[in-house]
Amino acid sequence: MGSLFRWGVGVVALLAIAVGGGGVARGTAASRSLIAIHEQGTRSTSQVVQDDHGRFTVDLEEAPFGPGGTTRVSTEWSAAKSVNGQEQTPLLGRDTLTSKKGRIELVFVGTHIDLNGRLRHSGQLVGPAIEYGTWKISAATGVYQGWKGGGNWASVISGYGPVQPYSVEWDGHVTP
């Protein structure tokens, strides 16, 4: 009777591990979290060096993360190219997100597409645009220390003039 009881306990334990996925696999998956960084700011088009700055908030899958802070974006542009008749400009850059709790640096690559752009007499194109691409965390301090991850991003730039509002959404996965 005792061996039958031990055999039954063993079977139940094996089933629990099989159904639950085991402690190791579950712990690994649970440490990865969905993230959404919401950013809004302004882009200055009147300078030789582009100066984007604004504010951000961070939402994690586990819980809202807090009020966020300020952001500073630096972007490098490549030569525009025609893709199926549409002018697209490759870009890469760095977005530094700073809060009272620490700092996150994102590096990104992507594509800029002007929408109904108007040519200024200086030759610089200004007007609404969309941008999209991929990002990853390159550095983090404070409560963000040790964060790793990345994902996709999309941005809308609106308006005509030397200062244009923008909104960008950074979505992906992080391991806090």
Residue pairs with C-beta under 8 A, 6 or more apart in sequence:
20 26
21 29
31 175
31 176
32 149
32 173
32 174
32 175
33 60
33 61
33 62
33 173
33 174
33 175
33 176
34 60
34 61
34 171
34 172
34 173
35 58
35 59
35 60
35 61
35 149
35 151
35 170
35 171
35 172
35 173
35 174
36 58
36 59
36 169
36 170
36 171
37 56
37 57
37 58
37 59
37 97
37 106
37 169
37 170
37 171
38 56
38 57
38 58
38 59
38 68
38 167
38 169
39 54
39 55
39 56
39 71
39 95
39 97
39 167
39 168
39 169
39 170
40 54
40 55
40 56
40 165
40 166
40 167
40 168
41 52
41 53
41 54
41 55
41 71
41 73
41 165
41 166
42 52
42 53
42 54
42 163
42 164
42 165
42 166
43 50
43 51
43 52
43 157
43 163
43 164
43 165
43 166
44 50
44 51
44 52
44 162
44 163
45 124
45 126
45 161
45 162
45 163
45 164
46 162
46 163
50 73
50 74
50 75
52 71
52 72
52 73
52 74
52 75
52 166
53 70
53 71
53 72
53 73
54 70
54 71
54 166
55 68
55 69
55 70
55 71
56 68
56 69
56 70
56 71
56 97
57 65
57 66
57 67
57 68
58 65
58 66
58 68
58 97
59 65
60 174
60 176
66 99
66 101
67 99
68 97
68 99
69 97
69 98
69 99
69 100
69 101
70 97
70 98
70 99
71 95
71 96
71 97
71 98
72 95
72 96
72 98
73 93
73 94
73 95
73 96
74 93
74 94
75 91
75 92
75 93
76 91
76 92
76 93
77 89
77 90
77 91
77 112
78 89
78 90
78 91
79 89
80 87
80 88
80 89
81 87
81 88
81 89
81 90
82 88
86 113
87 113
87 114
88 111
88 112
88 113
89 111
89 112
89 113
90 109
90 110
90 111
90 112
91 109
91 110
91 111
91 112
91 131
91 133
92 107
92 108
92 109
92 110
93 107
93 108
94 105
94 106
94 107
94 108
94 138
95 105
95 106
95 108
95 135
95 170
96 103
96 104
96 105
96 106
97 103
97 104
97 105
97 106
99 142
101 142
101 143
101 144
102 140
102 141
102 142
102 143
102 144
102 145
103 139
103 140
103 141
103 142
103 144
104 137
104 139
104 140
104 144
104 147
105 137
105 138
105 139
105 140
106 135
106 136
106 137
106 138
106 150
106 170
107 135
107 136
107 138
108 133
108 134
108 135
108 136
108 153
109 133
109 134
110 131
110 132
110 133
110 134
110 153
111 131
111 132
111 133
112 129
112 130
112 131
113 129
113 130
113 131
114 125
114 127
114 128
114 129
115 127
115 128
115 129
115 130
116 127
116 128
117 125
117 126
117 127
117 128
117 129
118 125
118 126
118 127
118 160
119 125
120 126
126 160
126 161
126 162
126 164
127 159
127 160
128 156
128 157
128 158
128 159
129 156
129 157
130 154
130 155
130 156
130 157
131 153
131 154
131 155
131 157
131 168
132 152
132 153
132 154
132 155
133 152
133 153
134 150
134 151
134 152
134 153
135 150
135 151
135 152
135 153
135 170
135 172
136 149
136 150
137 147
137 148
137 149
137 150
137 174
140 146
140 147
144 176
146 176
147 174
147 175
147 176
148 174
148 175
149 172
149 173
149 174
149 175
150 172
150 173
151 170
151 171
151 172
151 173
152 171
152 172
153 168
153 169
153 170
153 171
154 168
154 169
155 166
155 167
155 168
155 169
156 166
156 167
156 168
157 164
157 165
157 166
158 164
158 165
158 166
159 165
